Amino acid sequence: MASQDFNDLLAFVAVARERSFTRAAAKLGVVQSTLSHTIKRLEMQMGLRLLTRTTRSVGLTEAGERLQQSLAPRIEEIERDIAALMSLRDTPSGTIRITLSEHALHTAVWPKLSPVLKRYPDIKVEFSLDTGFRNIVKDGFDAGVRLGESVEKDMIAVRIGPDWRLVAVASPAYLKERPRPRHPQDLVNHVCIKRRLVAGGHYVWEFAKNGAELRVRVEGQMTFNDSRAMIDAAVKGFGIAYLPEDMAAQHVRSGELVVVLDDWSPKFDGYYIYYPTSRQNSAAFKVIVDALRHHDARRQGKRG
């Protein structure tokens, strides 16, 4: 049978269930004459009489009975499956893949998301740590987290954290042996703990003061692509590290590390979660975005 005739089969099952054209038509949301015409067309296509009609009742012929017994369980199963699928609109579930940096994960994402995910066990989140820029659509991610200045202009972007600074830190023992740097260019005479970028090469340290910007290519014995390892190396006196202030704060408070070049430490735009328009309708994705949203944000919404 042609695909368009499945609507006729659904109409037949409705009449067979209700044993009434009036009730079946009301349930289907059609007028009774249209439903009657649909059943007649089905009977003509099949070459079989399916219903017996009187002025007071509707019955099934033997062929109609067999057709109902064949169709009804399958249609009920389809209806259950559709109902289960429709419930996904309201029940947050599914897997969300996010690309982000280590710093974004530990400071702006995981502290907010971990307690929320306890309440939604059907939501699964996959974090991919990466400091490079990714095409989230091409690479199969649902969202990315990057600094606001780095977000692609055709994406929806929601701020999830405050502005933050990078600070240069060293242990008191290291600074006792060498003169404290007073200007970023002084770092060329120091041992520095370098950061390897995922895209290749080393991070060139960026500084700013009174509108002036300066980039310094440092040298040193140790290179990492992990901030926690850099902190440990700095605490143990291997040199000066350049790190997010919030990650080094505990060690600065304890006296294990000392901030240098504080007046040259630049402030960076806070983190945003960004995603294509197509992700907005997912209940699970809405839970993620709402949990991460920075409510004191000055700039939110669509960029570009």
N, C-alpha and C positions, 0 to 999 in steps of 0.2 A: 504494500500500500504506500501511497505517496506520503511524504513527511507531514504535509499539512493535514492529513486525515487523523493524526493523533489527537487533535482537539476534538474530533468527532468521537473518538473512543473515550476520552475523558467525559464528554457529555453523556455518552451511553452509561458509563459507570455511575454517574451522578443520578440519572433517572432510575437505574436498577437499584441503587441504594435506597432512594427515597420512595420508590414506587409511586411517584407523583411528578408530573411535568411542572406543576405549579411550584412545589417545594424545591425541586432540582433547579428550576430557572432562577428562583430567588437566591439559591446558594451560589450559583454560577455568575449571578449578576447580569443575566440576559433576559430578554422578554420571552414569554412562553412560546409564541409563534416561531421565533428564531430557533428555539431549542427543538421544537417539533420538526421543523424543516431539516435541522442537522441530523436527527435520528433517521428520518426518511432517506436522506442522502446516503447515510452509512449503510442502511439496509439495501439500497439499490447497488451500491458499490460491491457489497459482499454477496449479493444475490440470495440473501437469507432474511427471513422475518425474525426479528429479535424480540419484539414486544407485542403483547396483546393489549389492546386499548378498549376500554368501555367508558361510558359516561361517568362512572364512579371510581374506577381503579385502573391501574397499569400493572400488567403481569409480564413474566418472561416466558418466551417459548423455550423449547429444549435447546435450540441453538443459542438463544440469549443467555440461558442459564450457564451453559458451558463457557461462553465468552466472558461472562462476569467472573466465574470461578478462576479463569485464566488471568484476567486483567487485574482484578481487585487487589490481590496480594502484592503484585508488582507495583501498582500505583501507590499503595499504602507505604511500601518500602521507599519509593522515590519521595513521597511526601515527608517521611521521617528524615531522610537524608537532607532534603532541602531545609527542613525546619532546623536541623542541627547546624547546617551551614549558615543559615540566617542568624542563628544565635551568636555566631562569631562577631557579629557587628556590635554586640553588647557585652560579650564575655572576652576580656583581653586574653589572647593566647597567640602562640606562634613565636618564630625566631626572628630577632632583630640583630643585624650585623652592623657594627659601628667601627670605623677607623678613627684612631685618635693617638695622641702622643702619651708617653708615660706620665708626664706632668699633668696633662689634662685628666687622665684617668684617676690619678691619686688625689688631686685637689678639687676638681670641679664635677667629676662624674660619680666615682664610686662612693664617696661619703653620702651623697644624696640618694643614689639609686639602690644601694644595698638594703636599707630598711624597707623600701617600697616593694622590692622584688619578693620579699618574704610574704607579702600579702597576695602576690599573684604568681603562684607556682607554675601556671601554664605559660608564662612568658619566659622565653629563653633568650639570653643576650650573649652574643659572641663579640668580644673586644679584640681588635687587631691593632697592636701597637706599632706606630709608624710615624716618623717625623716628616716624611715626604708628603707631597701633594698628590692626592689620588683622585681619579675620576670615579666617583662613587657609583654612578650608574653603570659605567662600563665594567668596573671591577666587582660588581655584585654586592655593594654595600647599601644598606638602607639609609644610612646617615654618616656624616663625618663630624668631627669636633676639631675646630681650628681657631686661631685668633681671628677676631672680627675683620681685620684688614686683609686676611688671606682667603676669605670666603668667596666662592664664585658668585658673580652678580646675578645669575639666573636662578639661584637657589633661594628657598625660604630659609631664613636664619633667625634663630632665637638665642638670645644671650643667656648663658648659663653660669657666668661667674664674673667677679669684679676685675678691674685692671690689676696688673701685678708687675713686679720689678725683677730684673736680674741683678744679683750682687756678687762682687768678687770677695771671696773669703779665704782665709788662711789660718793655720794654727798659730798660737802664740810662740811655740817653739820655732816654727819656720821664720816668723817675723823677728825673732830675737837674733837670728843669724844674718839677716839681710835688712837693708834699709826699706822702710815701708814705702810703697809706690805712692806718689803724690799726683801723678798724671798718667793717663792710660798708656802713653808711650814708654813710661818707665817699665812696663811689663816685658819689654823685649830683653831686659836684663834680669828677668826672674824666671824661675822654673814654674811652669804652669801645667795644670792638669787639663788636657785637651778633650774635646768631645768629637767623636766620629759621627758624621751624618749618615742616615740610612741611604741617601742618594749617592753617597761617596764624598770623599774629601773631609776636611775638618771645619768645624764651626769657627768663623772669624768673629772675635768678640766685638760687640757693638756697644758704643758708649754715646751719651748725649749730655750736654750741659748748656744752658742759656741759648738754646736754639742751634748750637754747634753739634754736629754729629761726627763720630770718629770710629773707625774700624781698625782693630789691631790683630795681626796674625801672630799668635803666640807659639812658643815652643816649650817642650818639657819631656820628661821621661815616660809619663803615663798617659794613655788614651783610652777613653771609655765611651760607650753609647748608653750608659745607665747612670742616672743622677745619684742614686743611692751609693753606688760604688765610688763615684767622684767625691761624695761627701766623706766617705770612709777614708779615702786616700788623703784628702785635705786634712782631716782630723789627725792622721798619722804623720803629717808633716811632709808629704810628697810634693807640696807646692800650692800655688794659688788656684782655686777653682772658681768657675763662673756659673752660678746656679740660680734657679728661681728662689726668691727670698723666702717664700713660705716653706720650702723644703729644707732650707738651712737654718730657719729661725730657732728651732729647739737647741741646736748645737751652739748658736750664737748666745742664747740665753744662759746656757750652762757654762760658757766660757771656753768651750773646746775650739771654737772658731771665732775669728775677729773679722769684721767687715772692713774692707779697704776701698778707696775710691768711691765712697758712698755718694758724694755729690755728683758723680758721673753716671750713676746707675739709671738706666732708662726705664720708663714705664711703658708697658705694652697693653694694647687693647685686650679686654677680657675674652674668654673663650665663648664660642657660639656653637650650637649644634645646627647643622645645615642639612637640607634634604630636598628632593624634588617634590613638586606638588602632588604627585601620585601617592605619596606615603600618608597624606593627611587623613584618609578614611579608615585607617587601621586602628582598632581599639587599643591594641597592645602598644602601638607606636605613640598614641596619645598619652598613655600612661607614662611612657619614658620621657616624653617632652615636658609634660606637666611636672614630673618629679624633678627634672633638671632646671627648669625655668628659674632665672635669677630675677626675683620680684622687684629688686631695686634698680633694675636696668634702665638706662637712659635711652637705649636704642634697641628696639625689638621689631620683629615682623619681617616682611619681605624686603629684600635689598635689591637695588638696581632698578 
